[in-house]
Amino acid sequence: MNISSRRISRCFSRSATSRRPHFPCVEAHAVRESQLRQTTFGSIPSSVSSTESSESGPEPPYARPNPKSYHVYHDPAPLELTYASPLPSFDVAYETWGTLSPEKDNAILLHTGLSASSHAASTALNPAPGWWEKFIGPGKALDTNQFFIVCTNVVGGCYGSTGPSSIDPTTGTHYATNFPIVSIFDMVRAQFRLLDHLGIDTLYASVGCSLGGMQSLAAGWLHPERVGKIVSISGTARSSPSAVAMRYAQRILMADPNWNYGFYYDKLPPHTGMKLARQIATITYRSGPEWDLRFGRQMRPVLEQSPDKPRTPALCPDFLIETYLDYQGEQFCLKYDANSLIYISKAMDLFDLTASSLSANHLITSSLSASTPSLSFTPHQTSHSKSHPPPANPPPHLIDLAEGMQPLAKIPTLVLGVQSDILFTVEQQRETADALRMVGNEQVSYYELGGVWGHDTFLLDVLNVGGAIRGFLS
Amino acid sequence: MNISSRRISRCFSRSATSRRPHFPCVEAHAVRESQLRQTTFGSIPSSVSSTESSESGPEPPYARPNPKSYHVYHDPAPLELTYASPLPSFDVAYETWGTLSPEKDNAILLHTGLSASSHAASTALNPAPGWWEKFIGPGKALDTNQFFIVCTNVVGGCYGSTGPSSIDPTTGTHYATNFPIVSIFDMVRAQFRLLDHLGIDTLYASVGCSLGGMQSLAAGWLHPERVGKIVSISGTARSSPSAVAMRYAQRILMADPNWNYGFYYDKLPPHTGMKLARQIATITYRSGPEWDLRFGRQMRPVLEQSPDKPRTPALCPDFLIETYLDYQGEQFCLKYDANSLIYISKAMDLFDLTASSLSANHLITSSLSASTPSLSFTPHQTSHSKSHPPPANPPPHLIDLAEGMQPLAKIPTLVLGVQSDILFTVEQQRETADALRMVGNEQVSYYELGGVWGHDTFLLDVLNVGGAIRGFLS
């Protein structure tokens, strides 16, 4: 403890015995790698359990994954995929809260963000707090007195559902990057196979935030007759190039030699790459104004600081904002599978409900029947739209999006965005609401929230996000 | 050519002979490294000349650095540093345009952004276009018929001025990370030593964009009696935590093993880390709306695409925005010294004209004399301020900033920002203008530009940026 404190304080100071400066922030990687080498690695989850056990903010630590802490639905039949041959069989990990009514008409399918597990809230099987603990329960936004809530780990993930870290039944080894590219639609298809298994024909609502918002729209799009209401919080109907850029920057983890083209399951995982990816992600999840308030320009405390001398800055993290990012990266780097991050972030990039994209990917002809879009689309004029009319002169991409979103014309939809969100901007939210209104959806509830939390608002703002959901669902 | 095209098109497709997929984007790093190993490395500039020769946008390629293409002022006396013992001696590389008047009263000191050289515009010595080619010349924003313009490479840089890649005269080897931490003030101190050498006592104006805007303010702050006017375009008087975060993310290059704690000058440089850093930087330099217009969701062309099948996406770059970022990173990664990026980005993080920061770093007592700030500061009320009054109830940090900026109270200052800039936000620009008005500066010209170019607007918008400068200087 003393030694490491001393080393930190001497970051970049010239050593008395050597001219080569110390870089504790860089040396820490080597120490971490050395510790990892001493650990026996199996699957990522088992490696996690041996090294990590602390809290890391609103998302739950998957410190000690326990197959008995969630349910797993195994489907022995193939899963159709958008971009590849079907998966021969698949698992979906899931958890539930509340009680399914005898009519099975009170089910809410809750979709997760990128790195979340099915553990949205504590359960009898797993009493640890979930990533949406304050939003699920009696009288809460998702009221367990009223609703039966199902949350899954997405296909492509690493928390019990089939993903790149799973064993390929045709080879007996980890899929790694032989795992096929999956789409948001594929994730939703797997979820509906679970609903079939549970005997749930019609959802009261499909609810999700971020990636979950995309899934929520995709659920209504694939099965308009089975989805009663849609909630999309800080999601999008069409990923923007800047969001693609921000996720692409996270896929720099592929440059970590430990990534090894995705084949690392019996080796050291790309923990450094994952740490850097999470640092970048954290920048996109929060907002500058929040950091102004929270960290300002404060610097980390330094031992042995002389009051008579100016503080000597370091090339290693110096400002609290830097140590915060470093900590966020360190906390995450062994809790989530690098390949899952790559595959799921790619699925988010590919999500695009414009008619031209759906058509190019053969999604319209294969999935739409009665509601095949007409390319001579014109915006509907309805009485309801008078107070919230669709745009008068929509640009071509918005017309294209509205054409693609016609299956959602009859589903009451809540679209909620946050003005300080730089990843899923309010422009994206407005576009989604506008497109729905253009196809004549008369039940679009649209909110924009202020505040300084950026994209992470959906994890934090129980009052406003929770309140909007509760009001919309009731 | 055929082979590489085939490999790209097969990105992620399963090979017939092996189950391991191809990743051309990752393999390209290995190919690049192999090519680099075959090259004899000297200093970074000489290594660059052997491998790079293409254009890369508005900044000039430093493809074939030629010591005869710019001037070098060598100062044998020590350079005082904010955070460390003085540099024993130093060089400043510089270029000039226009003619110094007999009275030596028409000089403009032009300050550069982070990675730019002194080559702001073409010269007789170096006819290649400079990074501000369209802003410098007869009748242009910096009118060479009227002004004598001096541009330097900053201390800490790698284009002829003393920096981490320079030889330490006390050891005979590259400084590397034994180079001391430098501040924006240190860069400006070196520039004024050059001005002394040139016999220029008083500047007509100090002009800069981005990092250059910081230097421009610092020049006026250090030498209020020697600076006639200040132009700060997309700069700041106090780096924000989100800008620190975005630069910290670029310093991930320190995780590249080739970085080797900064001691790579006789080895392979951290080209992968630099490429990733540049990709991140590019995201912070441009804006989402520009990418919407420029790239939208277009994907790169794929050979062997069957019209009957949906396109198979790749985990490697797929969207044009990704290939653009990849290209930007590749173009940059051997053109700039990694240690210079680390040191100069750190200097930007540390820049803070608040009285509390200046005091903590002993800059107020050592540099200010007559204008020592009073901590019982109250905003001035002047007649001029009626149309652009300082804020009525400034928050504490703004009062702190105004106290620190009192030396700038009498210098006419142009502050210009861009609403789509996410790195140096308009809030930062407003803060700078407000602080100047609070100390009674009656000649603050303040503009905000729209447009979609983000931070890079200063390189591109000749009409509006150039026009504002020309108007202010005349």
Interface residues (C-beta under 8 A of the other chain):
Chain A: F12 R14 R19 R20 P21 F23 C25 V26 H29 T82 Y83 A84 T171 T177 N178 I181 R238 S239 S240 P241 S242 A243 V244 A245 M246 Y248 A249 R251 I252 M254 A255 P257 W259 Y261 G262 F263 T272 L276 Q279 I280 I283 S287 G288 W291 D292 F295 G296 R297 K309 P310 R311 T312 P313 A314 L315 P317 D318 F319 L320 I321 E322 L325 I342 Y343 K346 D349 L350 D352 S357 A360 N361 H362 H397 I422 T425
Chain B: F12 R14 R19 R20 P21 F23 C25 V26 H29 T82 Y83 A84 T171 T177 N178 I181 R238 S239 S240 P241 S242 A243 V244 A245 M246 Y248 A249 R251 I252 M254 A255 P257 W259 Y261 G262 F263 T272 L276 Q279 I280 I283 S287 G288 W291 D292 F295 G296 R297 K309 P310 R311 T312 P313 A314 L315 P317 D318 F319 L320 I321 E322 L325 I342 Y343 K346 D349 L350 D352 S357 A360 N361 H362 H397 I422 T425
